[in-house]
Amino acid sequence: MNGLRIVLMILQVIASIVLIASILLQSGKSAGLSGSIAGGSEQLFGKEGRGYEGILKKVTTAGAVMFIVVAIILVAIQ
């Protein structure tokens, strides 16, 4: 049980680092009214799903899911 806990804690640290890095690498939303209008049209027509931004979004989602699942498992085995 102690070995499993150590492995899960290592996975938690890796998930944290992946989550922090993927969030910091994402570009911020454009400021101002014109940025919010342009950002809305990009989401509406699905231009964000491909390329660098799409990959970062998927990595962020996977990192967040892994972080939450590992945290729940760590609490459950404690």
LUMNU-662745 format. One record per residue (C-alpha): x, y, z; residue in three letters. Coordinates in Angstrom, 2 decimals, m for minus. Example, Ala and Ser with C-alpha at 12.3 -4.5 7.8 and 13.67 -1.06 7.14 Angstrom:
<sites>
+---------+---------+---------+-----+
|       x |       y |       z |   r |
+---------+---------+---------+-----+
|   12.30 |   m4.50 |    7.80 | Ala |
|   13.67 |   m1.06 |    7.14 | Ser |
+---------+---------+---------+-----+
</sites>
This chain:
<sites>
+---------+---------+---------+-----+
|       x |       y |       z |   r |
+---------+---------+---------+-----+
|    0.00 |    0.00 |    0.00 | Met |
|    2.87 |    2.34 |    0.74 | Asn |
|    4.41 |    1.74 |   m2.70 | Gly |
|    1.08 |    2.51 |   m4.39 | Leu |
|    0.84 |    5.74 |   m2.43 | Arg |
|    4.32 |    6.81 |   m3.56 | Ile |
|    3.51 |    6.04 |   m7.21 | Val |
|    0.28 |    8.03 |   m6.96 | Leu |
|    2.08 |   10.96 |   m5.36 | Met |
|    4.61 |   10.95 |   m8.21 | Ile |
|    1.72 |   10.92 |  m10.72 | Leu |
|    0.17 |   13.84 |   m8.82 | Gln |
|    3.37 |   15.88 |   m9.15 | Val |
|    3.63 |   15.06 |  m12.87 | Ile |
|   m0.02 |   16.02 |  m13.41 | Ala |
|    0.59 |   19.29 |  m11.55 | Ser |
|    3.60 |   20.17 |  m13.67 | Ile |
|    1.78 |   19.30 |  m16.91 | Val |
|   m1.22 |   21.36 |  m15.83 | Leu |
|    0.86 |   24.39 |  m14.86 | Ile |
|    2.93 |   24.27 |  m18.05 | Ala |
|   m0.05 |   23.85 |  m20.36 | Ser |
|   m1.93 |   26.72 |  m18.74 | Ile |
|    1.06 |   29.04 |  m18.90 | Leu |
|    1.71 |   28.22 |  m22.56 | Leu |
|   m1.82 |   29.11 |  m23.64 | Gln |
|   m2.34 |   32.53 |  m25.10 | Ser |
|   m4.59 |   34.89 |  m23.22 | Gly |
|   m7.90 |   36.09 |  m24.56 | Lys |
|   m7.70 |   39.40 |  m26.41 | Ser |
|   m8.57 |   42.36 |  m24.25 | Ala |
|  m11.31 |   44.79 |  m25.11 | Gly |
|  m14.63 |   44.65 |  m26.91 | Leu |
|  m13.16 |   43.75 |  m30.30 | Ser |
|  m11.30 |   40.82 |  m28.77 | Gly |
|  m14.44 |   39.43 |  m27.21 | Ser |
|  m16.32 |   39.68 |  m30.50 | Ile |
|  m13.50 |   38.04 |  m32.47 | Ala |
|  m13.03 |   35.38 |  m29.81 | Gly |
|  m16.70 |   34.51 |  m29.91 | Gly |
|  m16.68 |   34.09 |  m33.67 | Ser |
|  m13.63 |   31.83 |  m33.51 | Glu |
|  m15.38 |   29.58 |  m31.00 | Gln |
|  m18.58 |   29.60 |  m33.03 | Leu |
|  m16.90 |   28.48 |  m36.23 | Phe |
|  m14.50 |   26.06 |  m34.54 | Gly |
|  m11.14 |   27.52 |  m35.56 | Lys |
|   m9.62 |   26.78 |  m32.17 | Glu |
|   m9.88 |   23.00 |  m32.41 | Gly |
|   m6.86 |   22.53 |  m34.65 | Arg |
|   m3.20 |   23.27 |  m34.26 | Gly |
|   m1.24 |   24.45 |  m31.26 | Tyr |
|   m4.16 |   25.90 |  m29.29 | Glu |
|   m6.26 |   22.77 |  m29.73 | Gly |
|   m3.44 |   20.54 |  m28.53 | Ile |
|   m2.85 |   22.74 |  m25.48 | Leu |
|   m6.54 |   22.68 |  m24.66 | Lys |
|   m6.60 |   18.87 |  m24.80 | Lys |
|   m3.41 |   18.58 |  m22.71 | Val |
|   m4.88 |   20.95 |  m20.11 | Thr |
|   m8.10 |   18.93 |  m19.93 | Thr |
|   m6.21 |   15.63 |  m19.62 | Ala |
|   m3.92 |   17.07 |  m16.94 | Gly |
|   m6.85 |   18.40 |  m14.93 | Ala |
|   m8.71 |   15.09 |  m15.11 | Val |
|   m5.59 |   13.16 |  m14.10 | Met |
|   m4.95 |   15.57 |  m11.22 | Phe |
|   m8.48 |   15.24 |   m9.84 | Ile |
|   m8.67 |   11.46 |  m10.23 | Val |
|   m5.30 |   10.89 |   m8.55 | Val |
|   m6.20 |   13.31 |   m5.75 | Ala |
|   m9.46 |   11.43 |   m5.07 | Ile |
|   m7.66 |    8.08 |   m5.09 | Ile |
|   m5.02 |    9.40 |   m2.68 | Leu |
|   m7.70 |   10.61 |   m0.29 | Val |
|   m9.56 |    7.30 |   m0.56 | Ala |
|   m6.54 |    5.16 |    0.33 | Ile |
|   m5.44 |    7.37 |    3.20 | Gln |
+---------+---------+---------+-----+
</sites>
